[in-house]
């Protein structure tokens, strides 16, 4: 494996250790054809506030994962065909006039304000590989604020071994989601972890308090990435 690719992979892997506990991250599937990562967090913001922050990556994207070294050079146009792009500033020298460059991180394929954003592109070290990546970002209003889910599906031919690159990419996605959460105000723990904690503290059945009249009402379904896009064509 070329040294530059090894360095990029090591940098990406290190991101996993930097993501705070407020982000729940996991490689949910991997095989020889690719992998799927999923990261979730709950923030103390409305879906509209979350959406406006999401489409301003210069405010939260980690500059360590930019080509220019400065997140201020990032921009995102939240319309189909819009670019999540980066301007690479010119470098002036005594001998030459500098010329600005650019990089395309992803292209928007679906934008539903306050609800979901889907983009296509191979991020970071995957850019040099013959792979396709689809990032779906789902927003759902919850009691504490807004639940954000990043799901990144990667498939195709790559020169990396799938297990280490999938963990590395998941670490980077977790770090980016943590940056967005820090901008908006993260809730102490993901909703799933809170629910698990409450279940662990629950009384045994023979010691539980008598149920209220509403006890027969089924619990609300947790929002998922599929839910965010499943009803976009129902006219709602």
Buried (B, 14 or more C-beta within 10 A) or exposed (E): EEEEBEEBBEBBBBBBEEBEEBBBBEBEEBEEEBBBBBBBBBBBBBBEBBBBBBBBBBBBBBBBBBBBEBBBBBBBBBEEEBBBBBBBBEEEEEEEEEEEEEBEBBBBBBBBBBBBBBBBBBBBBBBBBEBBBBBBBBBBBBEBBBBBBBBBBBBEEBEBEBEEBBBBBBBBBBBBBBBBBBBBEBBEBBBEBBEEEEEEEEEEEEEEEEEEEEEEEEEEEEBBBEBBBEEEEEEE
